[in-house]
Amino acid sequence: MQWALSILAVVAYATLPLGGSGSYETHLVPTLLLGLLYVVLSIAGFHGVLGRRRAFAVAYVAVQLPLGFLVFALSGATVGGILLLVVLVSQSRLLLPLPAAVAVAVLVPLVHAPMEWRAGLREGLGTFAACAFALVVTELLVREQRARAELARAHERLRGYAAQAEQLATTQERNRVARDIHDGLGHHLTVVQMLLQAARAVIGTADPARLDAMLAKAQDQSKAALAEVRRSVSALREPRPLVDALRSLADATGEAGVPTGLEVRGAAREVRAEVGESLFRAAQEGLTNVRKHAGATAATVVLDYGRDDLVRLEVRDDGRGGREGGGGFGLVGLRERVAGLGGRVSLDSAAGHGSTLTVEVPG
């Protein structure tokens, strides 16, 4: 836009020597000198004040407007003189608020005031139409530039939001992997470490049977840890349906010595991957506590799809009960995992009446 106005000013200056019509007398040399000054200011001066304080813009228009009137009068009312003033109207909109530019567009047609009134009115209306057209076109271009600038800023904000979302997703995934390591692999490796430590303590007792039993348990735990790693990798590659995963977990608990059943209420449906993983980990944590602490003869995992907006999981046992509701790092991690999904965890454990771990997650 700025270069287009500069080119138009040069073209207008080139037409000044052609003369015009009306009651004006042509003064060629003063016209060319003042016209050259006007064009220089129109190009260099305009670029100098553009983007600076409003006072510079006002001063620029205050100098160019009377100078343009003078060039128009000396040129003999040429079309080039009018074009120079039309350029000033467009520049005024680029430098000043719209009302100020409108005022300049209204003043420019007054350049025809010295003419005979009929001719002056006719020429003035034509000049006003040209100024109005230039002002409208410039306003549309200004709005387009602003819209593009705002769109660019919006894109920049979106890129920032996307980067933040990616960083948040990465952090959440790290936390999820950390919880998975603790809830699954960490438990088995802790048991292996304890068994190996105990085995080392009895090496000098010459009790091969006891030592062999400890090493056998350690081997079983290492196999369970390996199976957990394979299950996690398999879940990442090809997630299993939650019901199938819970059934396998219940079967594994039964093989470990605590017969465990699975009860599904309502029509099973797909849930988000993070919901299914959290419910599986909840069942895993609950059944691990049943084996370690409950002294139970049987356990039941209940998966309830009765509500459309909620999935409920229960792990029940008929053990000794009396466990505290918030103890253990595993349960703390489970609460954090479920809370991140907007769910809740509760543990009902009464002495002599077994325990019930309940997890409710939106999904």
N, C-alpha and C positions, 0 to 999 in steps of 0.2 A: 504494500500500500504506500509506504513512504517513497520508494523508488518510483512508483507509478506517478505520484504527485510531482516528483522532481522532473521527470520526463515531460509531463504535461506543462509545467512551468517553462521549460526550455522551448517547447513547441510554441507556446503562447508568445514568448518573447520574440521568436523568429517571425511571427505574423505582424508585429507592431509596425514595421516600416510600410506595410501595405496600405495604411490609411483607413479611414472609416467614413461614416456618413453622419450628418447632423450639423449642428451649428458650431462645432468645435473647429479650431484651427490647428493644423498639424505642425508640430515643432520636432523635426526628426532627431536632431542631435540631443537635445535634452531628453526626449522620449527614450532614445537608446541608452543613454547614460543612467537615467533613473530606473529604466526597465532592467538594466543589467544589475544595478544595486538591489532591486527588488528580487530578482531571480537568485542572486548570491545569498541574500538573507533567507529566501524561501527554501534553499537547499541546505547551506551550512548552518544558518541560524536556527532553522527548525530542528535539525539533528542535534544542535547544541543544547536546546532547551528541553527537548523531549526526555521525559523521565526525571526532570529536575523539579525543584519546588514550583508551586503554582505561580508565585510572583514573577518568575522568568517567563512563563507562558503568557501571562497577562501583558507583560511588557512587550513581548514579541508581537502579539496581535495589535497592541496599541500603536506600534511603529508601522507595521505592514498595512494596516487598514487605510490610514491617510495617504501613505506612500502609493498604494494601489489606486486610490482615487486620483491622485496627481498624475500618475502614469496614464490612466485612462483618459483624462482630460487632454494631456499633451499629445497623445497619439491620435486624437481625432475620433474618439469613441470607437476604436477598433474592437473586433471580436477577441483579439489577443488580450486586450486590456480587461475584458470581461472574464476571460479564462483565468487570468492571473488572480482575480478576486474570488473566482469559484474555487481555485486551489486553496486560497486562504480559508474559505468556509470549511472545507474538508479538514485542513490542518487544525482549525479551531476545535473541531470535535475530537481530534486525537489528543489535544493538549488540555482542553477545558471541559467542564461538565456540560451536559446536553443543553440546559437552559442558556448558558453563555454562548454556545455555538449557534443556537437558534437566534439569539440577539444579533450576532454577526451576520447571519443569513438575511435577516430583516433589514439591516443597515446597508448592505451592499447595493440593492436596487436603487437606493437614493442617489447613486452616482449619476442617474439620468435626470435629476431634479432641474439642472440648468436648461434642459431642452424645452421646446414648445410643448405645452401640457399634453396634447394628444399623442405626439410622438414619444414624449417622456413616459406617459402612462403605458403605451404599447411596449416600449423597450423595457420599462421597469418590470412589467408583468412577465415578460420573457426571461429577464435576468433572475427574477424571483423564482420562477419555475426551475431554472437551471441550478440555482443555489439550493432549492428544496430537494431536488433530485440528488445533488451531490451530498447533501446532509443525510438523506435517508440511506443512500448506499454506504456512506462512511459509518453510520450508526450500525447498520447490519454487519459490516465487517468487524467493527469493534466488539459487538456482541458475540460474533463467531470466535474471535480471538480469545475472549474471556471464557467462552464455553470450552474451547480447546485447552486453555490453561487449567480450568477447573477439572476437566477430564483427565489431564495429565497428573494433576495432584491426586485425584481420586485413584488413578492407577497406581501411583506411588504408595498411597495409603494401603491399597489392596495388597501390593507386594509386601509391605511391612506386616500386614495382618497375616498373610500367608506364611511369612517367615516365622512369626510368633506361633502360629498354629502348628507348623512343622516342629518347632522347638518343643512346644508343649506335648505334641504327640510322641516325640522322641523320649522326653522325660517320663511320660506315662508308660511307655513301653519298657523303659529301663526299670521302673518300679515294678511293673508286672513280672518281668523276668526275675528280678530280685526276690519277689514273693514266691514265685514258682520254685526257685532254687531252695529257699528256706522251707517251704511247705512240703516239698517232695524229696529232692535229693539230699537236702541238709539233714533231714531226720534220719535217713538210712545211713549216711556217713557218720553221724554222731553215734549211732548204735554200734557201727563197725569199730569206730575208735575206742569205745568203751569196752567192747568184747576183746579187742586186741590188747588193750591195757591190762585187762583182767587175766588174759592168757599169759602174758609176760610175767605176771605176778605169781602164777602157779607153776611156771616151767620148772622151778627148782624143787617142787614137791614130789616129783616123780609120780604124778597121777595122770597117766595118759588118757584115761577115759574122760575125766573132767576137762582136760585140755582139748581133747578132740571135740567134745560137745561145744565148747566155746568157739573153736575155729569153725565148726560146722554152722553155728549160728551167724558168725561173721560172714561166712561164705554166702549164706542165704540172704543176709542183708545187702551184701554187695551185688548179688543177682537182682534183688529188688530195686536197688539204686540204678542198675543198668537198665532194668525194665522201665523205670520211671523216665530215664533220659530218652529211651526209644519212644516211649509214649508221647513225651513232649514234642520230640522232633516230628513224629507222625502226625500229631495234632496240628503242628504248624504247616505241614505239607498238605494234609488232607484231613480236616477236622471231622471227628466222628460225631454222630448224633448223641445228644446228652443221655438219652435213655440207655443206649448201648454202652456208653462209657461207664455209667453208674452200675449197670448190670455186671460188667467185667470187674469193677471195683468190689462189688458185693461178693462175687464169686471168689475173688482173691482173699477177701477177709474170711470167708467161710473156710477156705483151704488153710488159712493161718490158725484156725481153731475156734473161731466164733461164728457159728452159722448165721448168715445174714440174708435177709430177703429184701426184695425191691418191690414197692407198691407205687403204681402210677395212677393218679386220679385225674379224671378229665381227659380230653383229647390232647395228645402230645402235639406240640407245635414248635416250629423253629424259633430260636431266640438269637439275639446278637452274640457274636463270638465271645465277647468279654463277659456276658452274662452266663453263658454256658460254662466257661472256664472257672468263673467264681463259684458257681454251684457245685461243680465237680471238686474243686479244692475244698469247699466246705464239707462235702461228704467225705473226702479223703482225710481231712483233719479230724472230723468227728469219729470216723471208724478207727483211726490211729489211736485216739484217746480211749476208745472202747477197749482195744486190745491191750493197751499199756496200763490203764488205771481202773477200768470199771469192774473187772472181775465178773463179766457178764457171761451168760450161757447162750444168749441169742441177741441179735440186733436187727433193726429194720430201717431201711431208707425209704422215705416217702417223698415222692415228687408230685406236687399238686399244681395242676393247670386249671383249677376251678375258676379263677378270676382272669378276665381278659387282659387286665393291665398289670398282672402280678404273677410271679412264679414263686412257689413256696417249697422249701426243702426241709425235711426233718430227718434227723438221725436219732433213733431211739434205742435204748438198751435196757436190759433187766438187771443191771448190775447193782453194786452197793450204793451208788448215788452219793450225794453229799459233797460234790465238787463245787468249788466257787465259780461264779459266773464270769469272772474276768481274768482268771489266771492263765499263765502260759503264753509264751511268745507266739505260738501257732495261732491261738485264738485272737490275740491282739492284731496280728497281721491279717487274719480273716476279717476282723471288724473293719480294718482300714480299707481292705479291698472292696468289701460290700458297700461301705459308706461312700466310696468313690463313685458307685453306680446309683446312689440314692436309695439304697436298701438298708436293712437293719439285721442285727444278729442278736439272739437271746439264748440263754442256757438255763433250763429248768432242771435242777438236780436236788432231789430230796433223799435224805438218808433212808436206805432200805427200799426205795421205790424207783431206782434207776435214774437215768438222765435223758433229757430230750434237748438236742441242739436244733434251733429253728433259724432258718435264713429266709428272708423275703426280699426279692429283688424285682424292680419294675421290668417288665418284659413280655 
